[in-house]
């Protein structure tokens, strides 16, 4: 069965976690994966990493941050079907319902250099 790791400092990790909990698929009525449960030390590591990332993000210029956000949006659009499938899996929701509820904005902006 698949185990869902933590995502800390840009990478998947088990950190110090040893406990897990099931991730149920309500449509099938059975577990589809297990997720690691964070220990207090895992949370400390994640918060420290997030703080460092925030500092470097804040030091970035507006044009750099704009480029990152537009690239992120392009990735969302490119992988929209895949993401909709991931979101709807195990939640017994149709992908179309997610698209209607959470449409991606049609931004016609161009980042300045």
C-alpha positions as CSV (number, residue, x, y, z in Angstrom):
1,X,0.0,0.0,0.0
2,X,1.3,3.5,-0.8
3,X,2.6,5.6,2.0
4,X,2.2,9.4,1.7
5,X,5.3,11.1,3.1
6,X,5.8,14.6,4.4
7,X,7.0,17.3,2.0
8,X,9.6,19.3,3.8
9,X,12.2,21.7,2.3
10,X,11.3,20.8,-1.3
11,X,11.5,17.0,-0.9
12,X,9.5,14.0,0.2
13,X,10.6,12.7,3.6
14,X,9.5,10.4,6.3
15,X,11.4,12.6,8.8
16,X,11.0,11.0,12.3
17,X,7.5,9.7,11.7
18,X,6.8,6.1,12.4
19,X,3.0,6.3,13.0
20,X,0.5,6.2,10.1
21,X,-3.2,6.6,9.5
22,X,-5.3,5.1,6.7
23,X,-6.5,7.2,3.8
24,X,-9.9,5.8,2.8
25,X,-11.5,5.7,-0.6
26,X,-15.2,6.2,0.3
27,X,-16.2,5.2,-3.2
28,X,-14.6,1.8,-2.8
29,X,-15.1,1.5,1.0
30,X,-11.5,0.5,1.7
31,X,-8.1,2.1,2.4
32,X,-6.2,3.3,-0.6
33,X,-3.1,4.6,1.1
34,X,-1.6,5.5,4.4
35,X,-0.3,8.8,5.5
36,X,2.6,9.4,7.9
37,X,1.6,11.2,11.1
38,X,4.0,14.0,12.1
39,X,5.9,13.9,15.3
40,X,6.6,17.3,17.1
41,X,10.1,17.2,15.8
42,X,8.8,16.8,12.2
43,X,6.7,19.9,12.7
44,X,9.7,21.8,14.1
45,X,11.8,20.8,11.0
46,X,9.0,21.9,8.6
47,X,8.5,25.2,10.3
48,X,12.2,26.0,10.3
49,X,12.4,25.1,6.6
50,X,9.3,27.2,5.8
51,X,10.8,30.2,7.7
52,X,14.0,30.0,5.6
53,X,12.1,29.7,2.4
54,X,10.0,32.7,3.4
55,X,13.1,34.8,4.0
56,X,14.5,34.0,0.5
57,X,11.1,34.6,-1.1
58,X,10.9,38.0,0.6
59,X,14.3,38.9,-0.7
60,X,13.3,38.1,-4.3
61,X,12.3,41.0,-6.6
62,X,8.8,41.6,-7.6
63,X,9.6,40.5,-11.2
64,X,11.1,37.2,-9.9
65,X,8.1,36.5,-7.7
66,X,5.7,37.3,-10.6
67,X,7.6,34.9,-12.9
68,X,7.3,32.2,-10.3
69,X,3.6,32.7,-9.9
70,X,3.0,32.8,-13.6
71,X,5.0,29.6,-14.0
72,X,3.0,28.0,-11.2
73,X,-0.2,29.0,-13.0
74,X,1.0,27.5,-16.3
75,X,1.8,24.3,-14.6
76,X,-1.7,24.2,-13.0
77,X,-3.3,24.7,-16.4
78,X,-1.0,22.2,-18.1
79,X,-1.8,19.5,-15.5
80,X,-5.4,20.5,-14.9
81,X,-6.9,17.1,-15.8
82,X,-4.3,15.2,-13.8
83,X,-4.9,17.4,-10.7
84,X,-8.6,17.1,-11.0
85,X,-8.3,13.4,-11.0
86,X,-6.1,13.4,-7.9
87,X,-8.5,15.8,-6.1
88,X,-11.6,13.8,-7.0
89,X,-10.1,10.4,-6.3
90,X,-11.4,8.9,-3.2
91,X,-13.8,11.7,-2.6
92,X,-16.6,10.4,-4.8
93,X,-16.8,13.7,-6.7
94,X,-16.9,14.1,-10.4
95,X,-14.0,16.0,-12.0
96,X,-16.4,18.3,-13.8
97,X,-17.9,19.4,-10.4
98,X,-14.4,20.5,-9.3
99,X,-13.8,22.4,-12.5
100,X,-17.1,24.2,-12.1
101,X,-16.4,25.0,-8.4
102,X,-12.7,25.9,-8.7
103,X,-12.1,27.2,-12.3
104,X,-8.7,28.6,-13.0
105,X,-8.8,32.3,-13.7
106,X,-8.2,33.4,-17.2
107,X,-5.4,35.9,-16.5
108,X,-4.3,38.0,-19.4
109,X,-1.4,39.7,-17.6
110,X,2.2,39.7,-18.8
111,X,4.9,39.8,-16.1
112,X,7.2,42.8,-16.4
113,X,11.0,42.2,-16.5
